[in-house]
Amino acid sequence: MKEILRHLFDHRNLNREDARQVLKDISSGKYNHSQVAAFMTVYCMRSITAEELGGFRDAMLELCVPADLSEYRGIDIVGTGGDGKNTFNISTLSAFVVAGAGYHVTKHGNYGVSSVSGSSNVLEKLGYTFSNDIGKLKGDLDKAGICFLHAPLFHPAMKNVGPIRRELGVKTFFNMLGPLVNPSRPENQFLGVFNLELARLYAYIYQHHDINYAIIHALDGYDEISLTGPFKIYSTSGEAVYQPADLGLGTVDPGSIYGGDSVEAAAAMFRRILEGGGTGDQEDVVIANAAMAIGLMEKMKGIPECVAAARESLRSGKALGVLKKLLS
């Protein structure tokens, strides 16, 4: 690791294979916490390359517990986190709305590191029991249309990294990796990222894989469609910038999508929005993300039709029904 750190401190990069091997060695516990923290900090101070990110992704997928759910042709809806905005759980709520609209969702997530409440925090608080049993996951998909893959159960090799990430308390390249390493390898991936540089990296990586993807970045810094301003999408169809009005929705105030200061508050808000007690801005943001995710899978449907499908799922109670079935 000393040699690797000297190499990086000299402003040199790792090639894809070296990056893959370093992450495998970190996962095996080969290095001490100080060395791993130093390694992670390098990428807080300079940009990660596509080769490095691709190598880290290769290692994570190689080491993970596989979950073959390909028969469901599912979608993952997930953000990197790390945008510092502390919004409510927009991606996770959108996943329930998409499932309520009749699509299979194989969501990958974890506890929050740089935010108060990640997807795992809120679902655990609501009473969901995590599992990596393939039968349980398929059963959830069959009855509720959604399953949740709690990252630590599928990436046990990362147990050496978790405590260091929590102690650092800032986004690291593992925030960048999370959305890329869903162990079920869904064929549709709707991914939010915290800056345009990372969006371009994701797009470069996905161009070389057979994945139907959309990579989202709100141009004012959110890792999701925030409706606080314009957002950019990189997808299999190309690049485009959208305004909230392009979805038939208004611009929202940043304060209206704040997620609260505790897991309890986040879980209460999550349930309240599904039960129809959310504000108009909260509903619109969820609908916007769910609609664009539906549009990713339904190439022949226009944006108004996808927005209508998402709105109907939320307001009819179908999305709430997904949660009730998942928890039953």
N, C-alpha and C positions, 0 to 999 in steps of 0.2 A: 504493500500500500504506500510506503514511502516513495517508491519509484513512480507510482501512479500519480501521487499528489505533486511530486516535483514536476512531472510531465505537464500536469494541468496548470500548476502555478507559473510555468513558463509560457502560458497562453497557447498551449497546443491542445489539440482535440484527440478524442479516442475514435478509432474506427469501429464499425458495427460489431465485429467479432470481439474486440477487446472490451467494449461496453457490455456486451452480453456476458462475458466471463467475469468481469468485475462484479456485476450484480449477482451472479450465481455465487461468487465467493462471499459477498456480503450476506447473502441469504443463509449460507452454511455456517455463519458465525466465525468466519476466518479472521475478521478484523475486530478491534476493540471499538467501544462506543465513540471515543474521541476521534479515531480515524474515520469512522463512518460519518460522524457529524461534520468533519472537515471536508470530506468528499461531497456531501450533500450541499454544503455551504458554497462550494465552488460554483454550483449552478444557480445559486441565488445572486451571484455577483457577475455572471456572464451568461450569454445565451447558450442554450443547448443546441446542438446540431441535429439535423435529421438522422444522420448515421448513429449518433449517440442515443437519441430517443428510440430509434428503431431497434438498436441492440438491447436496450433495457426492456423494451416491449417483448422482444424474442425470448429473453430470459424469463420474464414473468409468465408468459404463456407456456413455456417449456416446463416450468416448475409447478404450475397450478394444478389443483384438483379439477379434472375435466368434467364438464356437464353437457352432454350431448342432448340439446333440445331443438335440434335442427328441424324436426318434424313440425314444429309449431310456427316456423318462419317468422320469428318474433322480432321485436324492436326493443332497443335499449334507449332510454331517454335520460341523459345524465350530464351533469356539468362538472368541470374540473374543481370548482370551489376556488378559493384563493383570490377572489376579486375584491375582498375586503368590504363588500357591500352589506353583508349580513341580512340578506333578503329572507323571506319565509321560504318554505321548501317547495319552490315553484316546479322544479323538474319532477319531483316525486308526485306532487299533485297532478301534474300533467300526465304522468304515466297512468294514474288511476282513471283519468278522463279518457285517455286513449283506449284503455281496456274496457271502459264502459261503453265506448263506441263500437266495440266488437272486434278489437284487434288483440293479438297476444303480445304481452310485454314481458321481457325477461330482463328485469332491472338489476343492475349491479350497483352496489353502494357501500358506504362505510360510515363510521363515526366521523363527526366533524373534527377537523384539526385546526383550521384557521377560521372557522365560524362556530357559532354557538351550537348549532344543531344540524348534523348531517342527516342523510336519509335513514341510516341505521338507528340514530338516536331517536328520531321521531317515530319510526315504526315499532321499535322496541317499547317505547313509552306507551304506544297505543295497544300493546299486547301481542305483537307478532313474535313468534318463536323462530329464530334463525335455524336453518338446516342446510347441509350439503348433500342430503340424501336425494338421489335423483328421482326416486318414487314420490317423495313428498313434493318436490318441485313440479313434477308433471301433474300431480294431484291438484296443486294450487292453480296451475294453468287451466286444467280441465274445469274446475268449479268456479274460479274467479276471473280467469283470463289474464292473470298476472302472477309472476313469482318473483321472489327477491333473493338475490345472491349476495349475501353478506361477505364482503371481501376477505376478512381474516379467516373465514372457514375454507375459502378456496385458494388462498395464497398463504398457507401456513409457513412457508419459507420466509415470509416477511415479518415473522414475530420478533426478529432481532432489530427491526427498523422502527416498529411502532412506538416504543418508549422514547426513542430519540426524536422522532417527529413531534411527539406530544411535548417534549421538553423544549424543543426549538420554538414551537408555536407559530411558525410562519410557513407559507407555502414553499414547497420544495419540488424537485422534479417528480416526486411521487404523486403530487396533485395532477401533474401533466399525464402521468401514466394511467391513473385509475380508469378513466373512460376507455382507454385503449385495450384493456386486458380483461374484459368480460369473459369468464371461462366458458360461457355457453356459445361464444363467438356468433352472436346474432347476425343475420344477414342484413338487417336494417339498423343503422345507428344514427341517432340524433344527438349531437354532442355540443355542449356549450363550453367555450373557452374564455379565459380572462384577458387575452390580448390578441391583436391581429397577427403578431409574429407567430404565436403558437397555432393560430388558425391555419396559417400557411404551412406550418410544419405538419400538422395533422393531415391537411389536404395532400401534401406530398407523399406521406406514408400511405394513405388510403388509395391514392391513385394506382398503387402497385399491388392492391389486393381486390379480390372480388367481393366488395362490400357496397351496398347501397347506403350512402352516407349523406348527412347534412351537418356542417360545422357552423355553429352560430356564435357571433360576437356582437353585443350591443356596443355601438361606437363610443358610448360614454363610460365603458368599462365593465359592464355586467357579463357574466358567463351564461347568459340566457336572454331570451327576448324579454326585455324589461318594460317595453312601451314607454320608457322615459325619453326616447329619441329614436333615431334611425338604427338599424342593425344590419349586419352583413352576413350573408350565407355563402359558404363554399360547399358545393355539392357535386354529385355525379353529372348534373346538368350544367355546371359552370359556376360563375360568381354573380351575385346580385346584391344590391343594397335596397332595403325596404324601409318605408316609413310606416308608423302605426296606421295611418290612414289607408295604406295599401291593403290592410286587413279589414278595413271598415271599422277600425277601433280608434279611440282617442288617445292622446298622450296622457300619461299618468305622472303624478308627483312622486319623486323618489321616496318620500316619507311614507307613502301609502303602501309600499311593499316591504317595509321593514319587518324583520322576522321575530322581534322580541329579544329578551335578554336571558332566556332560560329554555331548556328542553321542554319543560312543562308548558310554557307559553307557546312554543312552536307546535307542540302536539295538539293543544287546545285550538289553535288557529287552524291547523290542518283539518281537524274534524269539523270545525265551524264552517269552513269554506265548502266542504263536501256536503254539509247539511243545509246549505243555502243561506247561511248567515254571514257570508263574507261581504266585503264592500264591493261596489261595482268595479273599482280599479283592481282589486285582488282577483276577482273572477275573470276580468278581461285579460290579465297577464297569463293566468293559467290557460284560458281558452286559446290565446295566441300561440303559446308553445305547443299545446296539444294539436291545434289545427295544422301547424306547419309540420309536425311529426306525421300526422295523417296524410298530409300532402306528399310527404317523402315516399310513402308506400303506395299512394293512389295517384299515379302520374296523370291519369285522365281527368281527375277532379280539379276544378278551379278553387282558388282561395276562398271565395264566398261559401262554396259548398262544404269545404273542410271546416271553416269557422262555424257554420251552422251545425255540423255533426258534433263538434266539440262542445258547443253551447248546449245542445240538446242532451248530451251525455251528463254534463254537470247539473243542469237545472232540472232535469227529469228525475234525478236521484239515481241514475244508473251507475255513476261513478262511486257514489256512496254505497250502493249495493255491492260493488267490487270489494270495497274495504270490509264490509260486513261478512261477505263470503270468505274472504282471505283469513279473517280472524275467527271464523266459526270452527 
